[in-house]
Amino acid sequence: MTFMIAAFSYRNVLTLHIARRIFALGLTALALVVLPVSAVYADDAADLRAFTGAQTRVVWVQDAGETACVFSEKPTLRLMGYDTDDGKGERPILPGIGWYAKHQLTADGQRVVFADWADHSVNVVNFDGTGRRLIVKNVVSYEKHYGEAFDSTAVWTDPRSGVTWAYATIMDKRGGQEVFTIRRYQIDHPEVNELIWDKSPAGMFMINGDGRFASGSAGPCGVFSLPNNYFESRGGGCWPSMSPDNSLRSWVFTGNHRSIRLCVPTDPLTGKGYSEYIVEFNKSPGLTVGGHQEMYHPRWSNNVRFLTLGAPFEQWNYEAEAKIPMAVAEKVEIYVGKFTEDMKGIERWVQVTHNKHGDYWADTWIEPPGSFGPKPTDKLAVKLLAFSVSKLNTTTLENGENCG
């Protein structure tokens, strides 16, 4: 009632009718100021949950400095989280500003594995920000090979044993030389680790459902047969991603940064041979970029029907310290999209973040049916749409696109 009293104190200026209107508007403004973000965006959480059909969590990094850090170039980032069911809205997972990168949710949605480039480490933390622990460091080789020698590059949980592994790029010392390798570490027992790949430099790993293959880049993008078997190229492009099931479908982002080449293996047992078709990201409700604008950081979620990315990006300068201006970064938000049932298009996009800071590198977790993950705080039924991995009509396209 404070606002109403204030309004009537100006009765010699305002009529009763105007005062009542200001009172109504004032309550709305007051709600926007004093209510928590989660309350303001309660409808957004409900919309996202209805969209995915289950509890959904998203992690990403957010600018907290004076320049945009699209590729985690500086230690001026917040590690952020969002949960459709906890009512907290967008919030930092860790209290401090840091040099965070390659953050990914574990299969149960309970923890986040991330790289901390400030001390050249891979770490794990609970989604609520508690229980941060070191998994591995690789200081010496990181300092000699900055930008490629160390990353948290993938997270995968063995569906048979329930053991969760973090995959990291490590420079091994062999015969006086340093050799690029990818090793995996049990996140609860990091002393248990094993070699996964050392046949070539590789990065941007994403593991398929049963752990036998990964998408990634070894110059061209493609599919790695693990452990340490062979690499099958999927041609030029960037931001490769692997379907979380066992179909061995993968994608490569095209040069316009508005579509993907979705690759379907000819032999789903070996991953060898493939056909492909274009999936347009920019022709669906909820997100449209125009002019020179682009989408970035596309990544498959743990549900084959859903993916996430950031948009809109523009005014790129890859030679500059800040790759995009802050005025552009402030408009970059995180979106979750849903593939059509035939996987040939996007049904629509739902915006996750609503803020004035650059948001990048999102990873999305959707609670599976019968999940051993966090329980929903309400009693809505959890049911994900079924999909088919067969009978995809595909069209073979030319390879050779490259993008930044």
GIQUI-V128720 format. One record per residue. RES is the residue in one letter. SS is DSSP state (hx for helix, st for strand, lp for the rest). PHI is phi in whole degrees, 0 to 359 (none if undefined). NEAR is the number of other ideal C-beta (glycine too) atoms within 10 Angstrom. Layout:
res:ss:phi:near
RES:SS:PHI:NEAR
RES:SS:PHI:NEAR
This chain:
res:ss:phi:near
M:lp:none:6
T:hx:302:8
F:hx:296:15
M:hx:296:15
I:hx:298:9
A:hx:298:13
A:hx:296:19
F:hx:286:14
S:lp:293:11
Y:lp:258:11
R:lp:294:11
N:lp:284:5
V:lp:246:8
L:lp:252:15
T:lp:281:9
L:hx:302:10
H:hx:298:8
I:hx:294:13
A:hx:299:19
R:hx:297:14
R:hx:293:13
I:hx:294:18
F:hx:302:16
A:hx:297:12
L:hx:295:12
G:hx:295:16
L:hx:299:12
T:hx:297:9
A:hx:297:12
L:hx:299:12
A:hx:298:11
L:hx:293:10
V:hx:275:8
V:hx:262:8
L:lp:285:12
P:lp:296:12
V:hx:305:14
S:hx:299:17
A:hx:287:12
V:hx:299:14
Y:lp:254:19
A:hx:301:14
D:hx:296:8
D:hx:295:20
A:hx:297:20
A:hx:295:14
D:hx:296:15
L:hx:294:22
R:hx:295:22
A:hx:294:12
F:hx:295:20
T:hx:274:24
G:lp:84:20
A:lp:196:23
Q:lp:304:24
T:st:227:25
R:st:236:24
V:st:227:25
V:st:235:24
W:st:197:28
V:st:250:26
Q:st:227:24
D:st:302:25
A:lp:225:18
G:lp:235:16
E:lp:270:9
T:lp:232:18
A:lp:287:26
C:lp:237:26
V:lp:300:23
F:lp:249:15
S:lp:57:19
E:lp:287:17
K:lp:225:18
P:lp:278:16
T:lp:230:18
L:st:230:26
R:st:254:23
L:st:270:24
M:st:250:25
G:st:216:24
Y:st:212:25
D:st:228:24
T:lp:296:25
D:lp:250:19
D:lp:258:18
G:lp:72:12
K:lp:264:14
G:lp:67:20
E:lp:287:23
R:st:201:16
P:st:293:14
I:lp:279:22
L:lp:253:18
P:lp:289:9
G:lp:265:10
I:lp:273:17
G:st:210:20
W:lp:250:18
Y:st:266:29
A:st:200:22
K:st:51:27
H:st:278:25
Q:st:214:23
L:st:278:23
T:lp:286:22
A:lp:297:21
D:lp:268:18
G:lp:74:22
Q:lp:272:17
R:st:226:22
V:st:236:27
V:st:260:27
F:st:209:29
A:st:269:24
D:st:243:21
W:lp:286:22
A:lp:293:10
D:lp:236:12
H:lp:58:19
S:st:230:19
V:st:248:28
N:st:228:23
V:st:226:22
V:st:216:19
N:st:295:14
F:lp:301:22
D:lp:276:15
G:lp:93:15
T:lp:268:8
G:lp:70:11
R:lp:295:15
R:st:221:12
L:st:282:12
I:st:258:21
V:st:197:19
K:st:238:16
N:lp:210:20
V:hx:298:11
V:hx:298:13
S:hx:290:21
Y:hx:298:21
E:hx:295:11
K:hx:274:10
H:lp:227:16
Y:lp:304:11
G:lp:97:10
E:lp:221:14
A:lp:274:19
F:lp:210:26
D:st:200:22
S:st:277:27
T:st:252:25
A:st:193:25
V:st:226:27
W:st:211:23
T:st:251:19
D:lp:294:13
P:lp:293:12
R:lp:274:8
S:lp:262:8
G:lp:81:10
V:lp:284:14
T:st:257:21
W:st:242:25
A:st:253:27
Y:st:261:27
A:st:225:28
T:st:277:28
I:st:226:24
M:st:266:19
D:st:277:14
K:st:269:10
R:st:223:10
G:lp:59:5
G:lp:83:5
Q:st:242:8
E:st:257:15
V:st:244:13
F:st:291:19
T:st:221:20
I:st:241:26
R:st:241:19
R:st:241:26
Y:st:231:23
Q:st:293:17
I:lp:291:22
D:lp:265:12
H:lp:217:9
P:lp:296:18
E:lp:295:7
V:lp:268:12
N:st:212:17
E:st:207:10
L:st:289:13
I:st:246:23
W:st:202:25
D:lp:213:17
K:lp:278:14
S:lp:191:10
P:lp:302:17
A:lp:204:23
G:st:197:16
M:st:57:20
F:st:297:27
M:st:217:23
I:st:272:24
N:lp:281:22
G:lp:303:19
D:lp:265:13
G:lp:82:18
R:lp:276:17
F:st:222:25
A:st:217:27
S:st:274:28
G:st:171:25
S:st:234:20
A:lp:228:17
G:lp:103:11
P:lp:285:17
C:st:279:27
G:st:177:24
V:st:237:27
F:st:259:27
S:st:272:17
L:lp:246:19
P:lp:274:14
N:lp:59:13
N:lp:266:14
Y:st:207:13
F:st:242:20
E:st:247:21
S:st:292:14
R:st:243:24
G:st:86:18
G:lp:285:18
G:lp:139:22
C:st:204:18
W:st:46:22
P:st:294:27
S:st:210:22
M:st:245:24
S:lp:300:23
P:lp:285:20
D:lp:270:16
N:lp:253:16
S:lp:282:20
L:lp:63:27
R:lp:292:25
S:st:215:30
W:st:225:25
V:st:228:27
F:st:292:26
T:lp:275:22
G:lp:295:15
N:lp:277:14
H:lp:55:24
R:lp:223:17
S:st:201:19
I:st:232:25
R:st:263:24
L:st:271:23
C:st:256:28
V:st:248:21
P:st:293:20
T:lp:293:11
D:lp:242:11
P:lp:290:16
L:lp:274:9
T:lp:252:16
G:lp:77:25
K:lp:272:14
G:lp:74:10
Y:st:195:24
S:st:244:15
E:st:210:22
Y:st:208:17
I:st:273:14
V:st:246:21
E:st:280:14
F:lp:268:26
N:lp:257:18
K:lp:235:12
S:st:230:17
P:st:300:10
G:lp:102:15
L:st:201:21
T:lp:222:14
V:lp:251:17
G:lp:228:8
G:lp:59:7
H:lp:263:10
Q:lp:289:17
E:st:224:22
M:st:258:25
Y:st:207:23
H:st:56:23
P:st:290:24
R:st:207:20
W:st:294:23
S:lp:276:24
N:lp:282:24
N:lp:246:23
V:lp:300:19
R:lp:275:20
F:st:234:23
L:st:217:24
T:st:220:23
L:st:197:24
G:st:244:25
A:st:189:26
P:st:264:18
F:st:252:24
E:lp:196:16
Q:lp:55:12
W:lp:292:17
N:lp:217:10
Y:lp:291:8
E:lp:273:6
A:lp:277:11
E:lp:297:10
A:lp:257:19
K:lp:289:21
I:lp:224:22
P:lp:293:15
M:hx:298:15
A:hx:297:9
V:hx:281:19
A:hx:302:24
E:lp:298:15
K:lp:261:15
V:lp:282:25
E:st:237:19
I:st:263:28
Y:st:232:24
V:st:249:24
G:st:242:24
K:st:235:22
F:st:294:20
T:lp:293:14
E:lp:299:13
D:lp:273:11
M:lp:65:21
K:lp:256:16
G:lp:201:15
I:st:247:22
E:st:297:14
R:st:189:14
W:st:243:23
V:st:236:22
Q:st:282:15
V:lp:264:25
T:lp:264:21
H:lp:215:14
N:lp:204:16
K:lp:248:9
H:lp:234:20
G:lp:294:27
D:st:240:27
Y:st:221:25
W:st:57:26
A:st:281:26
D:st:231:24
T:st:239:28
W:st:240:29
I:st:238:27
E:lp:299:26
P:lp:285:17
P:lp:301:11
G:lp:69:6
S:lp:297:19
F:lp:265:13
G:lp:276:20
P:lp:298:18
K:lp:277:12
P:lp:300:17
T:lp:276:12
D:lp:249:10
K:lp:245:6
L:lp:294:14
A:lp:291:8
V:lp:252:17
K:lp:211:9
L:lp:268:17
L:lp:294:13
A:lp:284:8
F:lp:220:16
S:lp:244:10
V:lp:260:15
S:lp:241:7
K:lp:59:6
L:lp:273:15
N:lp:279:9
T:lp:242:14
T:lp:233:9
T:lp:283:9
L:lp:240:15
E:lp:284:9
N:lp:270:16
G:lp:109:10
E:lp:284:17
N:lp:229:12
C:lp:210:15
G:lp:274:13
